Amino acid sequence: MADPNTLQSWVTEAMSQTRFLLTLTTTFAGLVQALAALGLYGVIAWPARQRTREIGVRVALGVHAGEIRRLIPGHDLVVAGVGIALGLGASVALTRSMARYLVGVGATDPVTFLPAPLVLLAMALVACCLSARQAAGMDPVRALRDERR
């Protein structure tokens, strides 16, 4: 015997490159998920910032903070939901076309498909809540003086 080793050590050695590539892929997937969540936050928070004057007028006219908090999230959550649904549909279609390359995972495995949309939906909720809270606490005089559009 030139190289006496256990079967487990041979399997571990044979799988080392695959493990490295899977770890690298998982790391980049997590990074992409984080960037997508931050981008979603920016896309949702931006329209509330654009409506600064409108919200300032509403607050100056006596609209309660609770009504302002309900005004902001409604449309943004619908837009985020539609985007998440379209992305989920596209990813299901893509994995069906790649099903022969998947080993040990079905083309529509819920453990694979549920975390990403749930994280994005949670980020959309956080963005909507933060934008609504910021808009409700806005000083109307400052908002009306704001020259940015």
C-alpha positions, 0 to 999 in steps of 0.5 A: 500500500502506497497511501494507507488512509481511511475511506473517510479521509479519501472522501473528504479529500475528494470533496474538498474542492466541491465544499470550497466552491459551495462555501464560496457560492453561499457567501456570494449568495448571502452578499447578493441577498444583502445588497438586494435588501439594501437596494429594496430599502432605497427604492422604497424609502425614496418615494417617501422622500420625494413626497416631503412637501405633500406630507408637510402640507398634510401635517400643516393642515392637521392630518394626524400622524397615524394617518400619515403612517398609513399613507406611506406603506400601502403603495410601496408594499404592493410594489415590493410584493409584485416585484418579489412575486415576479422574481420568484416566478422567474427563479422557478422557471430558471431552476426548472430549466437547470433541474438536470444540474441540481443534485439532491434538491428539487427544482422547486424546493421550499427550503431554497425558495422561501428564505430569499423572498421572506428576507426581501419582504421583511426588508420592505416592511422595515423600509415602509415602517421607517419611512412612515415613521420619519414622515409622521414626525416631520416638521411641516415648516421645514418640509415646506421650505425644503427646495429639493424635489 
